[in-house]
Amino acid sequence: MMERSGKILCGLQNQYYRATYKSMGFTTEDLKRPMIGIANAWSECVPGHFNLRQVAQRVKDGIYRAGGTPVEFGVIGGCDGMGQGHDGMHYILPSREIIANSIESMAQINLFDGIVLLGSCDKIVPGMLMAAARLDIPCILLPGGPMEGGIEFDGRKSDQTSSTEAYGMLSANKITEKEYTSLENLACPTCGSCAYLGTANTMCSLSEALGMTLPDGGIIPAASAARLAVAEDTGIKIVELVEKNITARQIITKESMRNAIKICLAMSGSTNAVMHLTAIAHEAELDMNVLEEFDQLSGVTPQLAKINPASEYNMVDFYRAGGVSRLLEEMQPIICADEMTVTAHTVLDNIKNHIYQYPEDCRVIKTMADPFGYQGGVAVLRGNLAPDSGITKPGAFDESLHHFTGEAICFDSEEAAEEAILKGVIRDGHVVVIRYEGPKGGPGMREMYKAMKYLYGRGLSKTTALITDGRFSGTNNGCFVGHISPEAAEGGAIAIIKDGDRIEIDVEKRSINLLVSSEEIENRLKEWKRPEPKFKRGYLGLYCKIAASGSEGAILQYDKL
């Protein structure tokens, strides 16, 4: 009998618990084995989770095969895409904490010996990894895999975001209504996490790099038979981890976190990864500044992979080119290969034993000797507009935009900015400022996904910039800076920008500045008044009171209560 589950399933005094399990069909022999929880975020709300029923069954098969007993329970999971552009997006980032808290609660209520975490999407994957780090029991994360790309549109295989870009093109009379509507049935041919390198696939890839997902387990396509095979392998491995007592914090370490950061930089992953890795490190009590690690490592980590939105190639192309395993192999000189992983072997062992199913493709993944660029694809900027930090993704936009100076045009909400863009108010040279969208001010740090896509669709992606204390989707490209901290609702300088002010963004110098005098900034801040919270009841009423800034991972600060 295992140490955790044995506390409630072993001995005459614990008949109550055994009887409760037996009411659901578990047998005496079942209750003598390691009890493995399966935290399943399956739903019909999220395409990245739609196949997790089938995946869960194969995980159960593997657990049974290895001598364990699976016990499945549900976890919420919201789709960022479904929350875009309306009040639902306020709940997306806060749902990460609900996910972590609910898994922690179920693991402790039932004293599971280990957990398999099934989730694929933007806040679900980090929330699950946060729970694993907090619990420090044997855990494996298994995503459902990315979807296939759709019909070709605008020079690449389409996906959901193509529809948003196309709407901008339609509003500018660049395409016909027939061309626009054709995408509805053809952009998303299968279920799975989005076909591009958004936050979902970034975090699935980084879970592999952390060692918390079996090799290729983060990026095997959702509709592939290999997805079900890796599910069974995951079930087998979680029992082995329990037997060997290999827990999450033996895998999530400072060095494995640095490995994940380097992979994120090498593949130009989503800017949201900075915030999520910060939160995971906090839960693992690693005592490291993830933001500073990104800042330092971005200058010495080459960009080896280019995936949509940085190129026309999608996640399935990345998987076939070798994926995270290929990057880890290529980056051996600069990663820590001695770190333990959920295979119960080290990163180096995994590299040596990996079998690639497809040939190399240097269009998607290059070598250390011939990289796409000699610096990472994510950068941390600072200046009088963002003294704590702002995050951008130079790996996903043209080098001509790495130094951009323009005229501010300010909006106090996402919706106001989007309306202005579609009406043609934004013109070449503008720096669109969207504020009061941070963790507290939003609340929930909404994504400015639609605004950037509309700028792209209207042909303004190379002649304008956008800055915000909110976030961006991993699929966004163009000159953008998000996560600006302190946020407007906390009295950050972004709150006092006026229309017509000049703003300078310099990626090479890692700077973002409001080009007015420090005396003028100080005077404006003295006149600024803190706005009333947008939500005063329910979960968001609590969240906006205790959420930390984006630079601190937007974690909940319970000591603020």
C-alpha positions as CSV (number, residue, x, y, z in Angstrom):
1,M,0.0,0.0,0.0
2,M,1.3,3.5,-0.9
3,E,2.2,6.0,1.8
4,R,-0.5,8.6,0.9
5,S,-3.5,6.5,0.0
6,G,-2.6,4.0,2.6
7,K,-3.6,6.5,5.3
8,I,-7.2,6.1,4.3
9,L,-7.4,2.7,2.6
10,C,-5.3,0.5,4.9
11,G,-6.4,-1.1,8.2
12,L,-9.7,-2.1,9.8
13,Q,-10.4,1.4,11.0
14,N,-10.6,2.7,7.4
15,Q,-13.4,0.5,6.2
16,Y,-15.5,3.6,5.6
17,Y,-13.2,4.8,2.8
18,R,-13.0,1.4,1.1
19,A,-16.8,1.0,1.2
20,T,-17.1,4.4,-0.4
21,Y,-14.8,3.4,-3.3
22,K,-16.6,0.0,-3.6
23,S,-19.9,1.8,-4.1
24,M,-18.5,2.9,-7.4
25,G,-17.3,-0.6,-8.5
26,F,-13.7,-0.5,-7.2
27,T,-12.5,-3.9,-5.9
28,T,-10.5,-5.0,-2.9
29,E,-7.5,-5.5,-5.3
30,D,-8.0,-2.1,-6.9
31,L,-7.7,-0.5,-3.4
32,K,-4.4,-2.2,-2.7
33,R,-2.6,-0.6,-5.6
34,P,-1.2,3.0,-6.1
35,M,-4.2,5.3,-6.4
36,I,-3.5,7.6,-9.4
37,G,-5.7,10.7,-9.9
38,I,-6.5,11.8,-13.4
39,A,-7.3,15.5,-13.5
40,N,-9.2,15.8,-16.8
41,A,-10.1,19.2,-18.2
42,W,-12.3,17.5,-21.0
43,S,-15.2,19.6,-22.2
44,E,-17.1,20.4,-25.3
45,C,-16.1,24.1,-24.8
46,V,-12.5,23.8,-25.8
47,P,-11.2,22.2,-29.0
48,G,-7.9,21.5,-27.3
49,H,-9.7,19.4,-24.7
50,F,-12.3,17.7,-26.9
51,N,-10.3,14.5,-27.4
52,L,-9.3,14.1,-23.7
53,R,-12.0,11.5,-23.0
54,Q,-10.2,9.1,-25.4
55,V,-6.8,10.2,-24.1
56,A,-7.9,9.6,-20.5
57,Q,-9.0,6.1,-21.3
58,R,-5.6,5.2,-22.7
59,V,-4.0,6.7,-19.7
60,K,-6.2,4.5,-17.5
61,D,-5.1,1.5,-19.7
62,G,-1.5,2.3,-19.0
63,I,-2.1,2.8,-15.2
64,Y,-3.9,-0.6,-15.0
65,R,-1.2,-2.3,-17.1
66,A,1.5,-1.0,-14.7
67,G,-0.3,-2.1,-11.6
68,G,-2.1,1.1,-10.5
69,T,-5.7,2.2,-10.0
70,P,-6.9,5.3,-11.9
71,V,-9.4,7.7,-10.4
72,E,-10.6,10.3,-12.8
73,F,-12.1,13.7,-11.8
74,G,-13.0,16.9,-13.7
75,V,-11.2,20.2,-13.9
76,I,-12.6,23.5,-15.5
77,G,-10.9,24.8,-18.6
78,G,-11.8,28.0,-20.5
79,C,-10.8,28.6,-24.1
80,D,-9.0,32.0,-24.5
81,G,-10.4,32.2,-28.0
82,M,-14.0,31.9,-26.8
83,G,-13.4,34.7,-24.2
84,Q,-11.8,37.1,-26.7
85,G,-13.2,40.6,-27.0
86,H,-15.9,40.5,-24.3
87,D,-16.3,40.2,-20.5
88,G,-15.5,36.5,-20.6
89,M,-11.8,37.4,-21.1
90,H,-11.7,38.9,-17.6
91,Y,-12.1,35.4,-16.2
92,I,-9.4,33.6,-18.3
93,L,-6.2,34.4,-16.4
94,P,-8.0,34.2,-13.0
95,S,-9.2,30.7,-13.9
96,R,-5.6,29.6,-13.7
97,E,-5.7,29.9,-10.0
98,I,-9.0,28.1,-9.8
99,I,-7.5,25.2,-11.7
100,A,-4.4,25.0,-9.5
101,N,-6.6,25.3,-6.3
102,S,-9.1,22.6,-7.4
103,I,-6.4,20.1,-8.3
104,E,-4.6,20.7,-5.0
105,S,-7.9,20.3,-3.2
106,M,-8.8,17.0,-5.0
107,A,-5.3,15.5,-4.5
108,Q,-5.4,16.3,-0.8
109,I,-9.0,15.3,-0.2
110,N,-8.4,11.9,-1.8
111,L,-4.7,11.5,-0.9
112,F,-3.8,10.3,-4.4
113,D,-0.3,8.8,-4.7
114,G,0.2,10.5,-8.0
115,I,-1.7,12.5,-10.6
116,V,-1.8,12.7,-14.4
117,L,-2.8,16.1,-15.5
118,L,-4.8,16.3,-18.8
119,G,-5.0,19.7,-20.3
120,S,-3.8,21.5,-23.4
121,C,-4.7,25.2,-23.4
122,D,-3.5,28.6,-22.3
123,K,-4.3,28.8,-18.6
124,I,-5.0,25.2,-18.0
125,V,-1.5,23.9,-18.6
126,P,0.2,26.5,-16.3
127,G,-2.5,26.0,-13.7
128,M,-1.9,22.3,-13.7
129,L,1.9,22.7,-13.5
130,M,1.4,25.2,-10.6
131,A,-0.7,22.5,-8.8
132,A,2.0,19.9,-9.4
133,A,4.7,22.2,-8.0
134,R,2.6,23.1,-5.0
135,L,1.7,19.5,-4.2
136,D,5.2,18.0,-4.8
137,I,3.9,14.5,-5.5
138,P,4.5,12.4,-8.6
139,C,2.8,14.1,-11.5
140,I,2.9,14.0,-15.3
141,L,1.2,16.6,-17.6
142,L,-0.3,15.2,-20.8
143,P,-1.8,17.6,-23.4
144,G,-4.3,16.6,-26.0
145,G,-2.1,17.8,-28.9
146,P,-2.4,20.6,-31.5
147,M,-4.9,20.7,-34.4
148,E,-4.0,20.4,-38.0
149,G,-3.8,23.6,-40.1
150,G,-6.7,24.5,-42.4
151,I,-7.1,25.8,-45.9
152,E,-4.4,28.1,-47.1
153,F,-5.1,31.8,-46.5
154,D,-2.8,34.8,-46.8
155,G,0.3,32.6,-47.5
156,R,-0.1,30.0,-44.8
157,K,-2.3,27.2,-43.5
158,S,-5.3,28.9,-41.8
159,D,-6.5,28.7,-38.2
160,Q,-9.0,30.5,-36.0
161,T,-6.9,33.7,-36.1
162,S,-7.1,33.8,-39.8
163,S,-10.8,34.7,-39.4
164,T,-10.0,37.6,-37.2
165,E,-7.3,38.9,-39.6
166,A,-9.7,38.4,-42.5
167,Y,-12.3,40.5,-40.7
168,G,-9.8,43.4,-40.6
169,M,-9.2,42.8,-44.3
170,L,-12.9,42.8,-45.0
171,S,-13.4,46.0,-43.1
172,A,-10.7,47.5,-45.3
173,N,-12.3,46.1,-48.5
174,K,-9.2,43.9,-49.2
175,I,-11.2,40.7,-49.6
176,T,-14.7,39.8,-50.5
177,E,-17.4,38.6,-48.1
178,K,-17.3,35.2,-49.9
179,E,-13.6,34.8,-49.2
180,Y,-14.2,35.8,-45.6
181,T,-17.0,33.4,-44.9
182,S,-15.2,30.4,-46.6
183,L,-12.8,30.3,-43.6
184,E,-15.6,29.4,-41.2
185,N,-15.8,25.8,-42.3
186,L,-12.2,25.3,-43.4
187,A,-9.9,27.0,-40.9
188,C,-10.1,24.4,-38.2
189,P,-10.3,20.9,-39.7
190,T,-9.7,18.9,-36.5
191,C,-9.9,19.4,-32.7
192,G,-6.8,20.2,-30.8
193,S,-5.0,23.2,-29.3
194,C,-4.6,26.0,-31.8
195,A,-2.4,25.1,-34.8
196,Y,0.0,28.0,-34.3
197,L,2.5,28.7,-31.5
198,G,0.2,30.5,-29.1
199,T,0.4,30.3,-25.3
200,A,-1.2,26.9,-25.3
201,N,1.3,25.2,-27.5
202,T,4.1,27.3,-26.0
203,M,3.3,25.9,-22.5
204,C,2.8,22.4,-23.8
205,S,6.3,22.6,-25.3
206,L,7.8,24.1,-22.2
207,S,6.3,21.4,-20.1
208,E,8.4,19.0,-22.2
209,A,11.4,21.2,-21.7
210,L,10.8,21.3,-17.9
211,G,10.7,17.5,-17.9
212,M,7.0,17.3,-16.8
213,T,5.8,15.7,-20.1
214,L,7.0,12.7,-21.9
215,P,9.2,13.4,-25.0
216,D,6.9,14.6,-27.9
217,G,3.9,14.3,-25.5
218,G,3.3,18.1,-25.7
219,I,3.1,18.4,-29.5
220,I,2.0,15.1,-31.1
221,P,-1.1,16.1,-33.2
222,A,-4.4,15.7,-31.5
223,A,-5.8,13.5,-34.3
224,S,-2.8,11.2,-34.5
225,A,-2.7,7.6,-33.3
226,A,0.6,8.5,-31.6
227,R,-1.4,10.8,-29.3
228,L,-3.2,7.7,-27.8
229,A,0.0,5.7,-27.7
230,V,1.8,8.4,-25.6
231,A,-1.3,8.5,-23.3
232,E,-0.8,4.8,-22.5
233,D,2.9,5.4,-21.9
234,T,2.1,8.2,-19.6
235,G,-0.2,5.9,-17.5
236,I,2.7,3.4,-17.2
237,K,5.2,6.1,-16.3
238,I,3.1,7.7,-13.5
239,V,3.1,4.4,-11.7
240,E,6.8,4.1,-12.0
241,L,7.3,7.6,-10.6
242,V,5.1,6.7,-7.6
243,E,7.1,3.5,-7.0
244,K,10.4,5.4,-7.2
245,N,9.0,8.5,-5.4
246,I,10.1,10.9,-8.1
247,T,8.0,14.0,-7.2
248,A,7.3,17.2,-9.1
249,R,9.9,19.3,-7.3
250,Q,12.6,16.9,-8.1
251,I,11.9,17.7,-11.8
252,I,10.9,21.4,-11.5
253,T,14.2,22.9,-10.4
254,K,16.1,26.1,-11.1
255,E,18.0,24.4,-13.9
256,S,15.0,22.8,-15.5
257,M,13.3,26.2,-15.3
258,R,16.3,27.7,-17.2
259,N,16.0,24.9,-19.7
260,A,12.4,25.8,-20.3
261,I,13.3,29.5,-20.6
262,K,16.0,28.8,-23.2
263,I,13.6,26.6,-25.2
264,C,11.0,29.4,-25.1
265,L,13.6,31.9,-26.4
266,A,14.8,29.5,-29.0
267,M,11.4,28.9,-30.4
268,S,10.1,32.5,-29.9
269,G,7.3,31.3,-27.7
270,S,4.4,33.3,-26.3
271,T,5.2,36.3,-24.1
272,N,2.7,34.9,-21.6
273,A,5.2,32.2,-20.8
274,V,7.2,34.7,-18.8
275,M,4.3,35.2,-16.5
276,H,3.3,31.5,-16.2
277,L,6.9,30.3,-15.6
278,T,7.1,33.0,-12.9
279,A,4.0,31.6,-11.2
280,I,5.2,28.0,-11.5
281,A,8.6,28.9,-10.0
282,H,6.7,30.6,-7.1
283,E,4.7,27.5,-6.4
284,A,7.9,25.3,-6.5
285,E,9.5,27.8,-4.0
286,L,12.5,28.1,-6.3
287,D,13.6,31.5,-5.1
288,M,14.5,32.7,-8.6
289,N,13.6,35.7,-10.6
290,V,12.2,34.3,-13.8
291,L,11.9,37.7,-15.4
292,E,15.6,38.5,-14.8
293,E,16.5,35.0,-16.2
294,F,14.6,35.8,-19.4
295,D,16.3,39.2,-19.6
296,Q,19.8,37.7,-19.2
297,L,19.3,34.6,-21.3
298,S,17.6,36.3,-24.2
299,G,20.9,37.9,-25.2
300,V,22.8,34.6,-25.4
301,T,20.2,32.1,-26.6
302,P,19.9,31.8,-30.4
303,Q,16.5,31.6,-32.1
304,L,16.5,28.1,-33.7
305,A,12.8,27.6,-34.6
306,K,10.3,29.7,-36.4
307,I,6.7,28.7,-36.1
308,N,3.5,30.7,-37.0
309,P,3.2,33.6,-36.2
310,A,6.9,34.0,-36.9
311,S,6.6,32.0,-40.1
312,E,4.1,30.1,-42.2
313,Y,4.9,26.8,-40.5
314,N,2.5,25.5,-37.8
315,M,2.8,23.2,-34.8
316,V,2.4,20.0,-36.8
317,D,5.3,21.1,-39.0
318,F,7.3,21.8,-35.8
319,Y,6.5,18.3,-34.5
320,R,7.5,16.6,-37.7
321,A,10.8,18.6,-37.8
322,G,11.7,17.1,-34.4
323,G,10.0,19.5,-32.0
324,V,11.2,20.1,-28.5
325,S,13.4,16.9,-28.6
326,R,15.3,18.3,-31.6
327,L,15.8,21.6,-29.9
328,L,17.1,20.0,-26.7
329,E,19.5,17.9,-28.7
330,E,20.7,20.8,-30.7
331,M,21.1,23.0,-27.6
332,Q,23.0,20.4,-25.4
333,P,25.9,22.8,-25.1
334,I,23.8,25.5,-23.3
335,I,21.2,23.4,-21.4
336,C,21.5,21.4,-18.2
337,A,21.1,17.8,-19.5
338,D,21.5,16.2,-16.1
339,E,18.0,17.2,-14.9
340,M,15.5,14.4,-14.0
341,T,12.3,14.1,-16.1
342,V,9.0,12.2,-15.9
343,T,10.6,9.4,-17.9
344,A,12.5,8.6,-14.7
345,H,15.6,9.4,-16.7
346,T,17.6,12.6,-17.4
347,V,17.3,15.0,-20.2
348,L,20.5,13.5,-21.7
349,D,19.1,10.0,-21.5
350,N,16.0,11.1,-23.3
351,I,18.0,12.8,-26.0
352,K,20.2,9.7,-26.5
353,N,17.1,7.3,-26.7
354,H,14.9,9.5,-28.8
355,I,13.7,8.1,-32.1
356,Y,12.6,10.8,-34.7
357,Q,9.7,9.7,-36.8
358,Y,10.3,12.3,-39.6
359,P,13.4,13.8,-41.3
360,E,15.0,17.1,-40.2
361,D,13.5,20.2,-41.7
362,C,15.8,23.2,-41.5
363,R,13.0,25.5,-42.7
364,V,11.4,25.1,-39.3
365,I,14.3,24.2,-36.9
366,K,17.9,25.3,-37.6
367,T,21.2,24.4,-36.0
368,M,23.2,26.3,-33.3
369,A,25.8,26.9,-36.1
370,D,23.3,28.5,-38.4
371,P,20.4,29.9,-36.3
372,F,17.6,32.2,-37.4
373,G,19.0,34.8,-35.1
374,Y,21.6,35.0,-32.4
375,Q,19.2,36.3,-29.7
376,G,16.1,34.8,-28.3
377,G,12.7,35.6,-29.6
378,V,11.3,37.1,-26.4
379,A,12.6,40.3,-24.8
380,V,12.2,42.2,-21.5
381,L,12.0,46.0,-21.9
382,R,12.3,48.7,-19.3
383,G,12.2,52.5,-19.1
384,N,10.1,55.3,-17.7
385,L,7.0,53.7,-19.2
386,A,7.7,50.3,-17.7
387,P,10.2,50.6,-14.8
388,D,9.3,47.1,-13.6
389,S,9.1,45.5,-17.1
390,G,7.3,45.2,-20.4
391,I,7.4,42.0,-22.5
392,T,7.7,41.9,-26.3
393,K,8.3,39.2,-28.9
394,P,10.8,40.5,-31.5
395,G,11.1,36.9,-33.0
396,A,7.6,37.4,-34.4
397,F,7.9,40.7,-36.1
398,D,10.0,42.4,-38.8
399,E,13.4,43.8,-37.7
400,S,12.4,47.2,-39.2
401,L,10.1,47.5,-36.2
402,H,12.8,46.8,-33.5
403,H,13.2,50.6,-33.1
404,F,9.9,52.4,-33.4
405,T,9.0,55.9,-32.4
406,G,5.5,57.1,-32.8
407,E,2.6,59.3,-31.6
408,A,0.4,57.9,-28.8
409,I,-3.4,57.4,-29.2
410,C,-4.9,56.3,-26.0
411,F,-7.8,54.0,-25.0
412,D,-9.0,53.0,-21.6
413,S,-10.3,49.6,-22.7
414,E,-9.8,46.9,-25.3
415,E,-13.3,47.5,-26.8
416,A,-12.7,51.2,-27.4
417,A,-9.4,50.5,-29.2
418,E,-10.9,47.8,-31.4
419,E,-13.8,50.1,-32.5
420,A,-11.3,52.8,-33.4
421,I,-9.2,50.5,-35.5
422,L,-12.2,49.1,-37.5
423,K,-13.4,52.7,-38.1
424,G,-10.0,53.7,-39.6
425,V,-9.1,56.1,-36.8
426,I,-5.6,54.5,-36.4
427,R,-3.0,55.6,-39.0
428,D,0.6,55.0,-39.8
429,G,3.0,56.1,-37.0
430,H,0.5,55.7,-34.2
431,V,1.4,53.9,-31.0
432,V,-1.9,52.5,-29.8
433,V,-2.1,52.6,-26.0
434,I,-4.6,50.3,-24.3
435,R,-4.6,50.6,-20.5
436,Y,-6.6,49.6,-17.4
437,E,-6.4,46.1,-18.7
438,G,-3.8,44.7,-16.2
439,P,-4.4,42.0,-13.5
440,K,-6.1,44.5,-11.2
441,G,-7.4,47.1,-13.6
442,G,-8.9,44.7,-16.2
443,P,-9.3,42.8,-14.0
444,G,-7.8,39.6,-15.3
445,M,-5.2,41.1,-17.7
446,R,-7.1,40.5,-20.9
447,E,-5.4,39.8,-24.2
448,M,-5.3,42.4,-26.9
449,Y,-5.5,39.7,-29.5
450,K,-8.3,41.3,-31.7
451,A,-6.7,44.7,-31.7
452,M,-3.5,43.4,-33.1
453,K,-5.3,41.2,-35.7
454,Y,-7.4,44.1,-36.8
455,L,-4.3,46.2,-37.3
456,Y,-2.8,43.4,-39.4
457,G,-5.9,43.0,-41.4
458,R,-6.0,46.7,-42.2
459,G,-2.4,46.7,-43.3
460,L,-1.0,48.6,-40.3
461,S,1.1,45.9,-38.7
462,K,4.4,47.3,-40.0
463,T,3.6,50.9,-39.5
464,T,2.1,51.1,-36.0
465,A,2.8,49.7,-32.6
466,L,0.6,48.7,-29.6
467,I,1.5,48.9,-25.9
468,T,-0.7,47.7,-23.0
469,D,-0.7,46.7,-19.4
470,G,-2.7,43.7,-20.6
471,R,-1.4,40.7,-22.5
472,F,-1.2,39.4,-26.0
473,S,-2.0,36.1,-27.6
474,G,0.9,34.0,-28.7
475,T,-0.3,34.3,-32.3
476,N,0.0,38.1,-32.4
477,N,2.8,39.7,-34.5
478,G,3.7,43.3,-35.2
479,C,5.4,45.7,-32.8
480,F,3.8,45.2,-29.4
481,V,4.8,45.5,-25.8
482,G,2.5,44.0,-23.1
483,H,2.6,43.2,-19.4
484,I,3.6,46.9,-18.8
485,S,4.3,47.1,-15.0
486,P,3.3,48.9,-12.9
487,E,-0.1,48.8,-14.6
488,A,-2.4,51.8,-15.0
489,A,-4.7,50.9,-12.1
490,E,-1.7,50.9,-9.8
491,G,-0.6,54.3,-10.9
492,G,1.9,53.2,-13.5
493,A,3.1,55.8,-16.1
494,I,1.0,54.2,-18.8
495,A,-2.0,55.8,-17.0
496,I,-0.8,59.3,-17.7
497,I,0.1,59.1,-21.4
498,K,-1.8,61.7,-23.5
499,D,-2.8,61.6,-27.1
500,G,0.0,63.0,-29.2
501,D,2.8,62.1,-26.8
502,R,5.8,60.5,-28.4
503,I,6.8,57.0,-27.4
504,E,10.0,55.2,-28.3
505,I,10.3,51.4,-28.3
506,D,13.9,50.1,-28.8
507,V,14.2,46.3,-28.8
508,E,18.0,46.3,-29.2
509,K,18.4,48.6,-26.1
510,R,15.7,46.7,-24.3
511,S,13.9,50.0,-23.6
512,I,10.5,51.6,-23.8
513,N,10.1,55.3,-22.9
514,L,7.6,58.1,-22.9
515,L,9.4,61.1,-24.5
516,V,8.3,63.8,-22.1
517,S,10.3,65.2,-19.2
518,S,10.5,63.4,-15.8
519,E,9.0,66.6,-14.3
520,E,6.0,66.4,-16.5
521,I,5.5,62.7,-15.8
522,E,5.7,63.4,-12.0
523,N,3.1,66.2,-12.3
524,R,0.7,64.1,-14.2
525,L,1.0,61.3,-11.7
526,K,0.2,63.7,-8.9
527,E,-3.0,64.6,-10.7
528,W,-4.0,60.9,-11.4
529,K,-6.8,59.4,-9.4
530,R,-7.2,55.6,-8.8
531,P,-10.4,54.4,-10.6
532,E,-13.1,52.4,-9.0
533,P,-12.8,48.6,-9.5
534,K,-14.9,47.4,-12.4
535,F,-16.0,44.3,-10.4
536,K,-16.9,44.4,-6.7
537,R,-18.6,41.0,-6.2
538,G,-17.9,37.4,-7.0
539,Y,-14.5,35.9,-7.9
540,L,-13.3,38.9,-9.9
541,G,-14.1,41.2,-7.0
542,L,-11.7,39.1,-4.9
543,Y,-9.1,38.7,-7.7
544,C,-8.7,42.4,-8.4
545,K,-7.9,43.0,-4.8
546,I,-5.1,40.5,-4.4
547,A,-3.7,39.8,-7.9
548,A,0.0,40.7,-8.2
549,S,1.4,42.5,-11.2
550,G,2.2,40.9,-14.5
551,S,5.9,41.2,-13.6
552,E,5.3,39.0,-10.6
553,G,3.4,36.3,-12.5
554,A,-0.1,37.7,-11.6
555,I,-0.2,35.3,-8.7
556,L,-2.7,35.8,-5.9
557,Q,-1.2,37.5,-2.9
558,Y,-3.3,36.2,0.0
559,D,-1.5,38.4,2.5
560,K,-3.3,41.4,0.8
561,L,-6.6,40.2,2.3
